[in-house]
């Protein structure tokens, strides 16, 4: 595969959101690769305007972030990059629901995967966030970091057998100045976590998860509100995120004032296992 520098283009809010999350995943994977003995399991490459990520321990990271149609002419190279991976890959494209990307994927037998809603708001027009009685939010103390990561994994319903390896990797995230962490408690019981990632003037609602037994009590809303306030306090001029289109997270972000600036179809190649 011939590597190229990504082309600098004027971006729409949706493309900017996609590129921001590509940078966020590169930050995470690069940290795991550099600070843990991954023995070549992690690969990060940039080619044909896209970002290709591969991690043989966690299938979620096997992703191609593509901000334009260029990827449609290079699916053979993408397939070679992931062909021997048990997870295959997901192509997350800014224009993946119709046109050249969709046509190329269908021709090569790729499968439709998720429908993603890309979200955006300017902090200057941010809506009032409201109050959340009974819910308190704090930054995790050093001694709470492992518990934070366990809540993260429980909230995203990761298999418990994966917790030790995931925590070994993720503990390094607390050292990164771009990341901010929050725990929400409901009536004194820890219930949910949230993360904010900041690159320059852009803040990303990077992760928010509530443990199953505490869902639908307002913790996700409260964490969204807290992260929106923090982004504004940090001087960010815009906030981006994404979610499954029509899912609860998407609806919650809309209720907090974020606009759905695009909905796109992702595509899946290969893979026999799930992370």
C-alpha positions as CSV (number, residue, x, y, z in Angstrom):
1,X,0.0,0.0,0.0
2,X,1.4,3.4,-1.0
3,X,0.9,5.9,1.8
4,X,0.0,9.5,1.0
5,X,-0.6,12.6,2.9
6,X,-4.3,13.3,3.3
7,X,-5.6,16.1,1.1
8,X,-6.5,19.3,3.0
9,X,-10.1,20.2,2.0
10,X,-12.7,22.6,3.2
11,X,-14.9,20.5,5.4
12,X,-18.6,20.5,6.1
13,X,-19.6,20.0,9.8
14,X,-20.3,16.3,9.1
15,X,-16.9,15.7,7.5
16,X,-15.2,17.7,10.3
17,X,-16.9,15.4,12.8
18,X,-15.8,12.3,11.0
19,X,-12.2,13.5,10.8
20,X,-12.2,14.5,14.4
21,X,-13.3,11.0,15.5
22,X,-10.7,9.5,13.2
23,X,-8.1,11.6,15.0
24,X,-9.6,10.5,18.4
25,X,-9.3,6.8,17.5
26,X,-5.7,7.3,16.2
27,X,-4.9,9.0,19.5
28,X,-6.2,6.0,21.5
29,X,-4.7,3.3,19.3
30,X,-1.4,5.1,19.1
31,X,-1.3,5.4,22.9
32,X,-2.0,1.7,23.3
33,X,0.6,0.8,20.7
34,X,3.3,3.0,22.2
35,X,2.8,2.2,25.9
36,X,1.9,-1.5,25.9
37,X,3.7,-4.4,24.3
38,X,1.2,-5.0,21.5
39,X,3.6,-7.1,19.3
40,X,2.4,-5.6,16.1
41,X,-1.3,-6.0,16.7
42,X,-2.0,-2.3,16.1
43,X,-1.6,-0.7,12.7
44,X,-2.5,2.9,11.8
45,X,-2.1,4.1,8.2
46,X,-3.2,7.0,6.1
47,X,-3.8,6.5,2.4
48,X,-6.0,7.9,-0.4
49,X,-7.5,10.6,1.9
50,X,-8.6,8.0,4.4
51,X,-7.5,6.7,7.8
52,X,-7.2,2.9,8.2
53,X,-7.1,1.4,11.7
54,X,-6.5,-2.2,12.8
55,X,-6.3,-3.8,16.2
56,X,-6.5,-7.5,16.4
57,X,-7.6,-7.5,20.1
58,X,-10.6,-5.2,19.7
59,X,-12.7,-5.4,16.5
60,X,-14.4,-2.0,17.0
61,X,-11.1,-0.3,16.0
62,X,-11.0,-2.1,12.7
63,X,-12.3,0.9,10.8
64,X,-11.7,3.0,7.7
65,X,-12.6,6.7,8.1
66,X,-13.2,8.1,4.6
67,X,-14.2,11.8,4.2
68,X,-14.8,11.6,0.5
69,X,-15.4,9.3,-2.5
70,X,-11.7,8.6,-3.2
71,X,-12.0,5.4,-1.1
72,X,-14.3,3.9,-3.7
73,X,-11.3,3.5,-6.1
74,X,-9.2,1.7,-3.5
75,X,-11.3,-1.0,-2.0
76,X,-8.9,-3.7,-3.3
77,X,-6.1,-2.1,-1.1
78,X,-8.5,-1.9,1.8
79,X,-9.4,-5.5,1.5
80,X,-5.8,-6.5,1.4
81,X,-5.1,-4.5,4.6
82,X,-7.8,-6.4,6.5
83,X,-8.1,-9.7,4.7
84,X,-6.4,-11.8,7.3
85,X,-8.1,-10.1,10.2
86,X,-10.7,-12.1,12.1
87,X,-12.7,-8.9,12.5
88,X,-12.7,-7.6,8.9
89,X,-13.4,-3.9,8.9
90,X,-16.1,-1.2,8.9
91,X,-16.0,1.6,6.3
92,X,-17.3,4.8,7.9
93,X,-17.7,7.2,5.0
94,X,-19.0,10.7,4.9
95,X,-21.0,9.7,1.7
96,X,-21.5,6.0,2.1
97,X,-25.3,5.8,1.6
98,X,-25.3,6.4,-2.2
99,X,-23.0,7.3,-5.0
100,X,-19.5,5.9,-5.8
101,X,-18.8,4.5,-2.3
102,X,-22.1,2.6,-2.1
103,X,-21.8,1.3,-5.7
104,X,-18.2,0.1,-5.2
105,X,-19.1,-1.6,-1.9
106,X,-22.1,-3.4,-3.4
107,X,-20.1,-4.5,-6.5
108,X,-17.5,-6.1,-4.2
109,X,-20.0,-7.8,-1.9
110,X,-19.6,-5.6,1.1
111,X,-22.5,-5.6,3.5
112,X,-24.5,-2.6,4.8
113,X,-23.7,-2.1,8.5
114,X,-24.8,0.9,10.6
115,X,-26.6,4.1,9.9
116,X,-24.7,7.0,11.7
117,X,-26.0,10.4,12.6
118,X,-23.3,13.1,12.6
119,X,-23.9,15.8,15.2
120,X,-22.7,19.4,15.5
121,X,-23.3,22.6,17.5
122,X,-21.6,25.9,17.9
123,X,-21.0,26.7,21.5
124,X,-22.2,30.3,20.9
125,X,-25.7,28.9,20.2
126,X,-25.7,26.2,22.8
127,X,-29.1,25.6,24.4
128,X,-29.6,25.9,28.2
129,X,-28.7,22.6,29.8
130,X,-31.2,22.4,32.7
131,X,-30.9,20.9,36.1
132,X,-30.8,17.2,37.1
133,X,-31.9,16.7,40.7
134,X,-30.4,13.7,42.5
135,X,-27.5,13.4,40.0
136,X,-24.0,14.7,40.8
137,X,-21.0,14.7,38.5
138,X,-17.4,14.7,39.3
139,X,-14.0,14.1,37.8
140,X,-12.6,10.7,38.9
141,X,-9.9,10.7,41.5
142,X,-6.7,8.8,40.8
143,X,-7.9,5.9,43.0
144,X,-11.2,5.8,41.0
145,X,-9.6,5.4,37.6
146,X,-9.9,1.6,37.4
147,X,-13.5,1.8,38.6
148,X,-14.2,4.5,35.9
149,X,-12.9,2.1,33.2
150,X,-14.9,-0.8,34.6
151,X,-18.0,1.4,34.3
152,X,-17.0,2.3,30.8
153,X,-16.8,-1.3,29.8
154,X,-20.0,-2.3,31.6
155,X,-21.8,0.6,30.1
156,X,-20.8,-0.5,26.6
157,X,-21.6,-4.1,27.5
158,X,-18.1,-5.4,26.8
159,X,-17.6,-9.1,27.7
160,X,-16.2,-9.3,31.3
161,X,-13.4,-11.6,30.1
162,X,-12.0,-8.6,28.1
163,X,-11.9,-6.3,31.0
164,X,-8.3,-6.9,32.2
165,X,-6.7,-6.4,28.8
166,X,-8.8,-3.4,28.0
167,X,-8.0,-1.7,31.4
168,X,-4.3,-2.3,30.9
169,X,-4.6,-0.3,27.6
170,X,-7.1,2.3,28.6
171,X,-5.4,3.3,31.9
172,X,-2.9,5.3,29.8
173,X,-5.7,7.5,28.5
174,X,-5.7,9.4,31.8
175,X,-2.3,10.7,30.9
176,X,-3.5,12.5,27.7
177,X,-4.2,16.2,28.0
178,X,-6.8,16.1,25.2
179,X,-9.1,13.9,27.3
180,X,-11.5,14.8,30.1
181,X,-13.3,12.3,32.3
182,X,-16.6,12.5,34.3
183,X,-18.5,10.1,36.6
184,X,-22.2,10.6,37.2
185,X,-23.8,9.4,40.5
186,X,-27.5,9.0,41.0
187,X,-28.7,9.3,44.7
188,X,-25.1,8.5,45.8
189,X,-24.6,5.5,43.5
190,X,-22.1,5.7,40.6
191,X,-24.1,5.1,37.5
192,X,-22.5,6.5,34.3
193,X,-19.4,7.9,32.7
194,X,-18.6,10.5,30.1
195,X,-15.5,11.6,28.2
196,X,-14.7,14.8,26.3
197,X,-11.9,15.0,23.7
198,X,-10.6,18.4,22.7
199,X,-8.5,19.1,19.6
200,X,-7.9,22.8,19.2
201,X,-11.2,24.7,19.1
202,X,-13.2,21.4,18.6
203,X,-14.7,19.3,21.4
204,X,-16.0,15.8,20.8
205,X,-18.5,14.0,22.9
206,X,-16.2,11.0,22.8
207,X,-17.9,8.4,25.0
208,X,-20.9,8.3,27.3
209,X,-22.2,5.1,28.9
210,X,-24.6,4.2,31.7
211,X,-24.5,0.8,33.4
212,X,-27.7,-1.2,32.4
213,X,-29.4,-1.1,35.8
214,X,-29.1,2.7,36.0
215,X,-30.4,3.6,32.5
216,X,-33.3,6.0,31.8
217,X,-32.9,8.0,35.0
218,X,-31.3,11.1,33.4
219,X,-27.6,10.3,33.8
220,X,-26.8,10.4,30.1
221,X,-28.6,13.7,29.8
222,X,-26.7,15.1,32.8
223,X,-23.3,14.0,31.4
224,X,-24.1,15.5,28.1
225,X,-25.0,18.8,29.7
226,X,-21.8,18.8,31.9
227,X,-19.6,18.1,28.8
228,X,-21.3,20.9,26.8
229,X,-20.6,23.3,29.7
230,X,-17.0,22.1,30.0
231,X,-16.4,22.5,26.2
232,X,-17.6,26.1,26.4
233,X,-15.5,26.7,29.5
234,X,-12.4,25.4,27.7
235,X,-12.9,27.9,24.9
236,X,-14.1,25.4,22.2
237,X,-16.1,27.0,19.5
238,X,-17.8,23.9,18.3
239,X,-18.9,20.5,19.5
240,X,-19.2,17.3,17.4
241,X,-20.3,13.8,18.0
242,X,-22.0,10.8,16.3
243,X,-24.4,8.0,17.2
244,X,-26.5,5.3,15.8
245,X,-29.2,7.2,13.8
246,X,-32.5,7.1,15.7
247,X,-31.0,5.5,18.8
248,X,-31.4,6.9,22.3
249,X,-28.0,8.6,22.3
250,X,-28.8,10.4,19.1
251,X,-32.2,11.5,20.5
252,X,-30.6,12.7,23.7
253,X,-28.1,14.8,21.8
254,X,-30.8,16.4,19.7
255,X,-32.7,17.2,22.8
256,X,-29.6,19.0,24.1
257,X,-29.5,21.2,21.0
258,X,-27.0,19.4,18.7
259,X,-28.0,19.4,15.1
260,X,-28.0,16.3,12.9
261,X,-25.9,17.5,10.0
262,X,-25.7,14.2,8.1
263,X,-26.8,10.6,8.3
264,X,-24.6,8.1,6.5
265,X,-24.4,4.4,5.8
266,X,-21.4,2.4,6.9
267,X,-20.2,-0.8,5.1
268,X,-18.6,-4.0,6.4
269,X,-16.0,-6.2,4.8
270,X,-15.2,-9.7,6.0
271,X,-14.7,-10.8,9.6
272,X,-15.8,-13.9,11.5
273,X,-15.6,-12.6,15.1
274,X,-17.0,-9.7,17.2
275,X,-15.1,-7.6,19.6
